[in-house]
Amino acid sequence: MPQTSSLLGIDALYQFTGAGAQLFSGALFYTVIVRFFSASQVGAVALFIAIIGLFNLIFSFGLGTAVQHFASYHLGRQEYATAKSIVFKILILGIIFSSIGLITMFYLAKPISITFMHTAQYTPIVKLLSIVLVGDVLFGLLNGSALGLQLFRASGLMNIIIWITYYSTALVLAFLLKSLYYVVVGWSVGIFLGVILYLYLIIKSTKNYKGRPRHLTPSLLFQFSIPVLLSSIISYGATYIDRFIVAGLMTLSALGVYNFALLVASSIGFIVAPLNNIMLPKFSEFYGEGNRENIKNRTAIATTVVAGVYVPAALGVAVLSKMIITLLAGKYYEEGSDAISIIMVFSALFVTSNVMTQLIAAVRETRVFIYSSAASLASNAILSIILIPHFGIEGASIGFSSIYAASFFVLYKYAKKTGFYQANVYDLAKVWGSSLVMVFVVLAFEVRFGTSIDLLVPYILLGAVVYLGMIKSTRLIHRNEALFLSSLFPQSMPFITKLIRLISSE
């Protein structure tokens, strides 16, 4: 349903809060378990997450993205009964596919444990992960349903509740029972609580969607979801191939350090994840309305906004990486700081591909994701095999970072072909110029005053002040844009609107 910019802005705040809850509860989880368990056991936890992630991708069958698109598409056409029907049909498919996944994972538990952990002792834990798999698949589909129905605030609140429960339950059980088995038990409790609450929310929210639904052709649904499935599997391989090569060529301890470095590097993604959650449903709604110009204008705005918030944050983490990882995990993990810096720089260079991804999905060109994922997998695999034996986890980070570049160039080619994609190169140059000035200033202070952990917060504040000052001086935000951005926040947050006015060029 159409929303005013202020309502959409509040929705975005809820999405940011939900993503932040997932990020910080997950970060706290990792920060604590590195103190409860050995580096080898932390490496095993990293593999548990990688394994459950792969099975989740396979047995969700791309339906999470499909339900977002088709539900929003039919909302844009004011076909509410059809949107509701699609949601529940896809949930039934999710129950079927996740049950097949449970059986498959349960019977493959021992080979998985021996192959990736080099021992059969983790077999019972992998079997228990099959239960978590069912919850993960269903929770993902329910979250996609909420986003597709544009219940952005409800989705944000659910993510706050569930991810805090998910990780805190695992932490409490780990603390009390000192066993990785009970970490997985905690995950199971958290995710199934989410499934139950989310299902109730979806049923309640759609009870007034009356009428005769249009028939959704199964072939149309799977034409959309199968490319998403294939590209997700390939993307998973592209994202994790470096970790599996590290596990094969190095020790589990090295994998534990590298995985923690990746956790720190990827955590900054919470800045753009909520925007992604809103972009796909809104672009799909505009596509359903046949509103081409609206899509073009919004992609230009979204590209600048995504770069404007992500680039300075990523470069800031890169320049402060040694201090950050030492604070979170201790001196032993300090060797992962260079890997963080490498990944952050590459991700900043190609972050605008996030907008292209949502646009391409909204116009149903999901086959493109197969090409971009294949390019990412090839680049990561080749570079990781070449570089890891010689450069260790730094070589792995270069291989991992290459996925950003490979994906970007494929997505950009096809996004331009759609005729919907626009970007303001001049504004992007301002973002990068301002961010680089910030980096050089912080580096100068590091050289002068050192990299003691006590200086981390002052350096962060210094970087923020310099970046905001550069935005003001380069006139990145004009008066009309300042008014629009201010309208995205509720009146109960006047300090944000004052800050926007302060840094704008009015």
C-alpha positions in Angstrom: 0.0 0.0 0.0 1.4 3.5 -0.8 3.1 5.2 2.1 4.1 8.8 2.7 7.9 9.5 3.0 7.6 10.0 6.8 5.9 6.6 7.3 8.4 5.0 5.0 11.2 6.7 7.0 9.9 5.3 10.2 9.7 1.9 8.6 13.4 2.3 7.6 14.3 3.1 11.2 12.6 -0.1 12.4 14.5 -2.0 9.7 17.8 -0.5 10.8 17.0 -1.3 14.5 16.2 -4.9 13.6 19.3 -5.3 11.5 21.3 -3.6 14.3 19.9 -6.1 16.9 20.9 -9.0 14.7 24.4 -7.5 14.1 25.2 -6.6 17.7 23.7 -9.7 19.3 25.6 -11.8 16.8 28.8 -9.8 17.4 28.3 -10.2 21.2 27.8 -13.9 20.7 31.1 -14.3 18.8 32.9 -12.0 21.2 31.9 -14.1 24.2 32.4 -17.6 22.6 36.0 -16.7 21.7 36.5 -16.5 25.5 34.5 -19.6 26.4 36.0 -21.9 23.7 39.3 -22.6 22.0 40.1 -21.1 18.6 39.5 -24.6 17.1 36.1 -24.8 18.6 35.3 -21.2 17.3 36.4 -22.5 13.9 33.9 -25.3 14.3 31.1 -22.9 15.1 32.1 -21.0 11.9 31.7 -24.2 9.9 28.3 -24.9 11.6 27.1 -21.6 10.4 28.5 -22.1 6.9 26.9 -25.6 6.7 23.5 -24.4 7.9 23.7 -21.5 5.6 24.3 -23.7 2.5 21.4 -26.1 3.4 19.1 -23.1 4.1 19.9 -21.6 0.6 19.2 -24.9 -1.1 15.9 -25.8 0.7 14.4 -22.3 0.8 14.5 -22.7 -3.1 14.7 -18.9 -3.7 11.2 -18.5 -2.3 12.1 -15.8 0.2 12.9 -13.4 -2.6 10.0 -14.6 -4.7 7.4 -13.9 -2.0 8.9 -10.4 -1.4 8.5 -9.6 -5.1 5.1 -11.1 -5.9 3.4 -9.9 -2.8 4.5 -6.3 -3.3 3.8 -6.5 -7.1 0.2 -7.5 -6.4 -0.1 -4.9 -3.7 0.9 -2.3 -6.3 -1.9 -3.5 -8.4 -4.3 -3.4 -5.4 -4.9 -7.2 -5.6 -4.7 -7.8 -1.9 -6.4 -11.3 -1.9 -3.8 -12.5 -4.4 -0.9 -11.2 -2.3 -2.3 -13.1 0.7 -2.8 -16.3 -1.3 0.7 -16.1 -2.7 2.2 -15.8 0.8 0.4 -18.9 2.2 1.1 -21.0 -0.9 4.8 -20.2 -0.6 4.8 -21.0 3.1 3.3 -24.5 2.3 6.1 -25.0 -0.2 8.5 -24.0 2.5 7.3 -26.6 4.9 7.7 -29.3 2.3 11.2 -28.2 1.2 12.5 -27.7 4.8 11.2 -31.2 5.8 13.2 -32.7 2.9 16.2 -30.7 4.0 15.9 -32.0 7.5 16.0 -35.6 6.3 18.9 -35.0 4.0 21.0 -33.2 6.5 20.3 -35.8 9.3 21.5 -38.6 7.1 24.6 -36.7 5.8 25.7 -35.6 9.3 28.6 -38.0 9.7 30.1 -37.4 6.2 29.7 -33.6 6.7 31.5 -33.8 10.1 34.4 -35.9 8.8 34.8 -33.8 5.6 34.8 -30.3 7.1 35.8 -30.9 10.8 38.2 -33.8 10.1 36.5 -35.9 12.9 33.3 -37.7 13.5 32.8 -36.2 17.0 30.7 -33.4 15.7 28.1 -35.7 14.1 25.5 -35.3 16.8 25.7 -31.5 16.5 25.3 -31.6 12.7 22.2 -33.8 13.2 20.8 -31.2 15.6 21.5 -28.5 13.0 18.9 -30.2 10.8 16.3 -29.0 13.3 17.7 -25.5 13.1 17.5 -25.8 9.3 13.7 -26.2 9.3 13.3 -23.1 11.5 15.7 -21.1 9.4 13.9 -21.9 6.2 10.5 -21.0 7.6 11.7 -17.9 9.4 13.3 -16.7 6.2 10.0 -17.2 4.2 8.0 -15.5 6.9 10.3 -12.5 7.0 10.2 -12.3 3.2 6.4 -12.4 3.4 6.3 -9.6 5.9 8.6 -7.5 3.7 6.5 -8.4 0.6 3.4 -7.3 2.4 5.3 -4.1 3.4 5.0 -4.8 7.1 8.4 -3.1 7.5 7.9 -2.1 11.1 6.6 -5.5 12.2 9.5 -7.1 10.4 12.0 -4.9 12.3 10.4 -5.6 15.7 10.3 -9.3 15.0 14.0 -9.3 14.1 14.8 -7.4 17.3 13.0 -10.0 19.4 14.1 -13.1 17.7 17.8 -12.4 17.1 18.3 -11.3 20.7 16.6 -14.5 21.8 18.4 -16.6 19.3 21.9 -15.6 20.4 21.3 -14.9 24.1 19.7 -18.4 24.6 22.8 -19.9 22.9 25.1 -17.9 25.1 23.4 -18.7 28.3 23.4 -22.4 27.5 27.1 -22.3 26.4 28.0 -20.5 29.7 26.1 -23.0 31.9 26.9 -26.2 30.1 30.2 -25.4 28.3 29.3 -27.4 25.2 28.9 -26.5 21.6 25.9 -28.9 21.4 23.9 -26.6 23.6 24.8 -23.6 21.5 22.9 -25.3 18.7 20.0 -26.1 21.1 19.9 -22.3 21.9 19.7 -21.5 18.2 16.8 -24.0 17.8 14.8 -22.4 20.6 15.3 -18.9 19.3 14.4 -19.6 15.6 11.3 -21.6 16.4 10.0 -18.9 18.7 10.4 -16.6 15.7 8.5 -18.9 13.4 5.5 -19.1 15.8 5.3 -15.4 16.4 5.8 -14.5 12.8 3.1 -16.9 11.6 0.7 -15.3 14.0 1.6 -11.9 12.8 1.1 -12.7 9.1 -2.3 -14.4 9.8 -3.5 -11.4 11.8 -2.2 -8.8 9.3 -3.9 -10.4 6.3 -7.2 -11.4 7.8 -9.0 -8.4 6.1 -7.5 -9.2 2.6 -10.8 -10.4 1.2 -11.8 -11.3 -2.3 -11.1 -13.9 -5.0 -7.4 -14.2 -5.6 -5.9 -14.5 -9.1 -4.2 -17.7 -9.9 -0.4 -17.6 -9.7 1.0 -19.8 -12.4 3.6 -22.2 -10.8 5.8 -21.8 -13.8 6.0 -18.0 -13.3 6.9 -18.5 -9.6 9.6 -20.9 -10.4 10.9 -18.9 -13.3 11.6 -16.3 -10.7 12.8 -18.4 -7.8 14.9 -21.0 -9.6 17.5 -18.5 -10.9 17.5 -17.0 -7.4 18.1 -20.5 -5.9 20.9 -21.3 -8.4 22.6 -17.9 -8.0 22.3 -18.2 -4.2 24.0 -21.5 -4.2 26.8 -20.2 -6.4 27.0 -17.0 -4.3 27.3 -19.1 -1.2 30.2 -21.0 -2.8 31.7 -17.6 -3.8 31.3 -16.3 -0.3 32.6 -19.4 1.5 35.1 -21.0 -0.8 37.9 -19.1 0.7 36.9 -20.3 4.2 36.8 -23.9 3.0 40.2 -23.5 1.4 41.6 -22.0 4.6 40.1 -25.0 6.5 41.7 -27.4 4.1 45.2 -25.8 3.9 45.5 -24.2 7.3 44.5 -25.0 10.9 41.0 -24.6 12.5 42.7 -22.0 14.7 43.6 -20.0 11.6 40.0 -20.4 10.3 38.8 -19.1 13.7 40.9 -16.0 13.4 39.9 -15.4 9.7 36.2 -16.0 10.4 36.3 -13.5 13.2 37.9 -11.0 10.9 35.2 -11.7 8.3 32.5 -11.2 11.0 33.9 -7.7 11.8 34.2 -6.8 8.1 30.7 -8.0 7.2 29.1 -6.5 10.3 29.2 -3.1 8.6 26.7 -4.4 6.1 23.9 -3.8 8.6 24.0 -0.2 7.3 22.7 -1.2 3.9 20.7 -4.4 4.7 17.6 -2.5 5.9 17.7 -0.4 2.7 17.8 -3.6 0.7 14.8 -4.9 2.6 12.8 -1.8 1.6 14.1 -1.3 -2.0 13.0 -4.6 -3.4 9.3 -4.3 -2.2 9.1 -0.7 -3.3 10.7 -1.2 -6.7 8.4 -4.2 -7.2 5.4 -2.1 -6.3 6.4 0.6 -8.8 6.9 -2.0 -11.4 3.4 -3.4 -10.7 2.1 0.2 -11.2 4.0 0.6 -14.4 5.8 3.6 -13.0 9.1 3.6 -14.9 10.2 7.2 -14.0 9.7 6.6 -10.3 12.0 3.6 -10.4 14.7 5.5 -12.3 14.5 8.4 -9.9 14.6 6.2 -6.8 17.6 4.2 -8.0 19.6 7.4 -8.4 18.6 8.5 -4.9 19.2 5.1 -3.4 22.7 4.8 -5.1 23.8 8.1 -3.5 22.3 7.2 -0.1 23.9 3.7 0.0 27.3 5.1 -0.9 26.9 8.1 1.4 26.4 6.0 4.5 28.5 2.9 3.6 31.7 4.2 2.1 32.8 6.3 5.1 31.8 3.6 7.5 33.7 0.9 5.6 36.8 3.1 5.2 36.6 4.0 8.8 36.6 0.4 9.9 39.5 -0.3 7.5 41.7 2.4 9.1 40.8 1.4 12.6 40.8 -2.4 12.0 43.7 -3.3 14.3 42.2 -1.4 17.3 38.7 -2.9 16.7 39.6 -6.6 16.4 42.0 -6.3 19.4 39.2 -4.7 21.5 36.7 -7.4 20.5 38.8 -10.6 20.6 42.2 -9.8 22.1 45.8 -9.8 20.9 45.6 -13.3 19.5 43.2 -12.2 16.8 45.2 -9.1 15.8 46.6 -10.9 12.8 43.2 -10.6 11.2 43.3 -6.8 11.0 44.9 -6.6 7.6 42.2 -9.0 6.2 39.5 -6.6 7.6 41.1 -3.6 5.9 41.4 -5.3 2.5 37.7 -6.5 2.6 36.5 -3.1 3.7 38.1 -1.2 0.9 36.9 -3.5 -1.8 33.3 -3.6 -0.4 33.3 0.2 -0.3 34.4 0.5 -4.0 31.5 -1.7 -5.2 28.7 -1.2 -2.6 26.3 0.4 -5.2 25.8 -3.1 -6.6 23.2 -3.5 -3.8 20.9 -1.1 -5.6 21.4 -2.9 -8.9 20.6 -6.3 -7.3 17.2 -5.0 -5.9 16.3 -3.4 -9.2 17.1 -6.5 -11.3 15.0 -8.6 -9.0 12.1 -6.1 -9.1 11.9 -6.3 -12.9 12.1 -10.2 -12.9 15.5 -10.5 -14.6 16.7 -12.9 -11.8 18.7 -15.1 -14.3 21.3 -12.3 -14.2 22.2 -13.4 -10.7 23.4 -16.7 -12.0 26.0 -14.9 -14.2 27.1 -12.5 -11.4 27.4 -15.4 -8.9 29.3 -17.6 -11.2 31.8 -14.7 -11.9 32.1 -14.2 -8.1 32.7 -17.9 -7.4 35.3 -18.2 -10.2 37.3 -15.1 -9.0 37.3 -16.1 -5.3 38.2 -19.8 -6.0 41.1 -18.9 -8.4 42.6 -16.2 -6.3 42.2 -18.1 -3.0 43.9 -21.2 -4.4 46.7 -19.1 -5.7 47.2 -16.7 -2.8 46.3 -18.6 0.4 49.3 -21.0 0.3 51.6 -17.9 0.1 49.9 -15.2 2.0 47.6 -17.0 4.5 44.5 -15.2 5.6 45.5 -12.0 3.8 45.4 -14.0 0.6 42.0 -15.4 1.5 40.7 -11.9 2.1 41.9 -10.8 -1.4 40.0 -13.8 -2.9 36.9 -13.0 -0.8 37.1 -9.3 -1.8 37.2 -10.2 -5.5 33.6 -11.2 -5.4 32.5 -7.6 -5.0 34.3 -6.6 -8.2 33.2 -9.6 -10.2 29.6 -9.2 -9.2 29.5 -5.4 -9.7 30.6 -5.5 -13.3 28.0 -8.1 -14.3 25.2 -6.5 -12.5 26.1 -3.0 -13.8 25.9 -4.3 -17.4 22.5 -5.7 -17.0 21.1 -3.0 -14.8 21.9 -0.5 -17.5 20.2 -2.7 -20.1 16.9 -2.6 -18.1 16.7 1.2 -18.8 15.8 1.8 -15.1 19.1 2.3 -13.5 20.5 5.8 -12.9 23.4 7.1 -10.7 24.7 10.6 -10.0 28.5 10.3 -10.6 29.1 13.8 -9.4 27.5 13.0 -6.0 29.4 9.7 -5.7 32.7 11.6 -6.3 31.7 13.9 -3.4 31.1 10.9 -1.2 34.5 9.4 -2.0 36.4 12.7 -1.7 34.9 13.4 1.7 35.6 9.8 2.9 39.2 9.9 1.7 39.8 13.2 3.5 38.4 11.6 6.7 40.8 8.6 6.3 43.9 10.8 5.9 43.0 12.9 8.9 42.5 9.8 11.1 45.7 8.2 9.8 47.6 11.3 10.6 46.3 11.2 14.2 47.2 7.5 14.4 50.8 8.3 13.3 51.0 11.1 15.8 49.2 9.6 18.9 49.4 5.8 18.3 46.8 3.1 18.1 46.0 2.5 21.8 42.5 1.0 22.3 41.7 4.0 24.5 41.8 6.2 21.4 39.3 4.2 19.4 36.2 6.2 20.4 38.0 9.6 19.9 39.2 8.5 16.5 35.6 7.4 15.5 34.2 10.8 16.6 37.0 12.6 14.8 36.3 10.7 11.6 32.5 11.4 11.9 33.1 15.2 12.4 35.5 15.4 9.4 33.2 13.5 7.1 30.1 15.5 8.0 32.1 18.7 7.6 33.2 17.6 4.2 29.6 16.8 3.2 28.7 20.4 4.2 31.6 21.9 2.3 31.0 19.9 -0.9 27.3 20.6 -0.8 26.3 17.0 -1.2 22.9 17.6 0.4 20.9 20.4 -1.1 17.9 22.1 0.4 15.2 20.0 -1.3 17.1 16.8 -0.4 17.5 18.0 3.2 13.7 18.5 3.4 13.1 15.0 2.0 15.6 13.4 4.4 14.2 15.2 7.3 10.7 14.0 6.4 11.9 10.4 6.8 12.3 10.8 10.6 9.5 11.2 13.2 9.0 14.5 14.9 10.1 12.9 18.1 13.6 12.9 16.8 14.3 16.6 16.2 18.1 16.3 16.8 18.4 14.3 13.5 16.5 16.9 11.5 18.7 19.6 13.0 21.8 17.6 12.1 20.6 17.2 8.5 20.0 21.0 8.2 23.4 21.7 9.7 25.3 19.6 7.1 23.1 20.6 4.2 23.9 23.4 1.8 20.8 25.5 2.4 
